[in-house]
Amino acid sequence: MLCSEALQRENIRFHARTADAVACLELGYAMMLCFFRSMGMLHDDMEQKHREVFHGMMLSLAAKQAAYVESDKPTHIFIRKLMGLLDAGKCAVLPRSTSSTLPPNFVGYEDEEFYYLILENTHRLVKHMCDTQDESFAISAKALSKALFEEGYLQQISGKNTGTMRFGNVSRRVLRLRKSAVEEVMRCE
């Protein structure tokens, strides 16, 4: 039977109810196989083979479910939508050292290591994009910054998720998003 230990052995990150649901499916399948065997519809040697095939299918489906759950995290949605907005030219980040005039779709700065995002502006644009695509993005900017930190996507500034930094000749309150983490999320898509 598949249970949480089997999922953990396979390094599958899963929702707490996944192991129970899959165990119930396997139990039901085993009962069906026993019934078929008792009715003479299945030979003993085939029962074990069917159980093994079903078990493999359940592991595969549990892994796919875990991947779907991971990609539905608000942090992943935020990162994917932000990168889509940047790629489409719907918003802009400028080099960190810039002192040029800001474009109307400006959301922050960047250097080799980080995106320095004005959280409220970026959050608003991503939320608007989700709304226009009939997708849900029901997380506040503050909760998003907390989740980004907890999942290792941002580096705090003076012990806080957002902080004031100097860019060219101006100071702005920004969120420091790791580019390496953004690339990792985008590779998973």
N, C-alpha and C positions, 0 to 999 in steps of 0.2 A: 504494500500500500504506500502511496505517496503521502508524505506528511512534511511538516516544516523542516525536519532534519534532512530529508532528501533534497528539498529545495535549497537548503543552506549548503549541502555538500556540492551542489551544482553551481554555487555562487549566484543564485537567482535571488535578487532583492524582490520581496513580495509583500503585498498588503496582508494584514493579519487574517483576513477572511479567506484568502486564496487557498491556503493549505487545507482548511476545513472543507471548502467547496470541492476541491479536487479530490480529497479523501472520500467524500460522499459519492462523487462520480465513479471513482474506482470501486468503491464498495458495491454500488449498484451494478456496475459492469461485471464484477465477480459473481454476484448473485445471479445475473442473467446467464453467465457461462455455466454456473452450477445447474441451473434449470435446464439449459440445453443438453448438458451432459446426462442429467437424470432422465431426459426424454429420449435419449439415444441419438440426439442430433449433433453431438460433438464428442469426439474421442478424447480420452484422457490426455494423450500426448499433445493435442492441439490446444487444450485449455491453457496450459502454461505459456505457449507461444503467443496466444491472443492476449493474455495478461501482460506479457512483456512489451508487445507492440503498443497496447493501450497506455501502459506506463510511460513509454517513450513519447507518445503523443501528448500526454498530460504534461510532461516536463517541458516539451517544446511550447505548448500553449501557455504554460505558466511564465516561461521566459518572455514570450511575446507580450503577454499582459503586463509584465513588469516594465517592459520597454515603453508601452503605451502610457502607463501611469507616470513614468519618469518624464516623458515628453510633454505631458499635460501639466506639469508643475508651472505655477505662475512665473517662476524665475526663467524657465526655459521658453515659455511663451514670450515673455518680455524680451529676452535676448534675440530670439528668432525674428520677432516683429521689428525690433530696433534695427537689426542688420538689414532686413528687407527695406525699411524706410531709408536707411543710409544708401543702400545699393540703388534704390529708385530715385535718389535725389530729393526725397520728400522732407529730409532733414539733413543738417550738416554739422560736422564737427571740424574745428579748425586746429592747426598745429598749436601745441601748448605755448610756444614762444611768440605767437602772433599778436600783433597790436593793430591788425587791420579792422576795417568796418565789418560789423557782424551782419550776416545775411538774415533775412526774416525767418528762416526755418532753422536757426541756430539752436543747438541743444547742448553744446559743450566743446571740449578740446580733446586732443589726443597726443600721445607720444609713442615711443616704441613699446612701452609696457602697459599703459593704461588708457582707458577712455575716462575723461573727467566730465561727468554728465551733470547737468543741472536737472536734478531729480524731478521736480514738479513739471518742468517743460517736457522732459522725455516721457514721463509717466502719462501725461495728458495726450501726447501724440500717439503713443502705443494704445492707450485706451480708446482713442478716437478711431484708430485703424481697426481694432477689434470690433467696435460697434458697427462700423460701416460694412464689415464682413460677417455680421451676425454671429460673432463669437463672443464668448464671455471672458471678461477680464475684470473680475470683481475683487481686486485687492487694492488697498490704499497705497499711496506712495511710501508712507512710513512702514507699513507691513512688508512691502516689497523690498525696501532697503534692508530690513531685518532678515528676511528670507535670503537675500543675496549674500549677506554676511554669514549667516548660519550654514549655507551651502558652499562657502568658500569662494564665491565669485567676486567679492570686493575686499579691498584692503581699507581698513579704517583709517581715519584721519584724526589724530590726537584722541584715540579711544572712542570715536563716534563714527557712525555709518556715513554721515556727511560732515563736511567741514569747509572752512574758508581757506582758499588757496589763491596765490597770485598768478595771473596769466598776463604776460606782457605788462601793461600799466594799470590793470584792473584786478580787483579781488572778487572772487565769486564763491558762493557756497556750492560745492559739488560732491558727487558720489564717485569714488575711485574704483572703476570696474576693470578687473584684470583681463587683458586681451587674450591671454593663454586660456582662461576659463571660457571666454566667448568662443574661441576656436574649438574647444572641446565640445561644447554644446552643438555647434554648427556641424561638426563631424558626425555627430550621432544622428543627424537628420537624414 
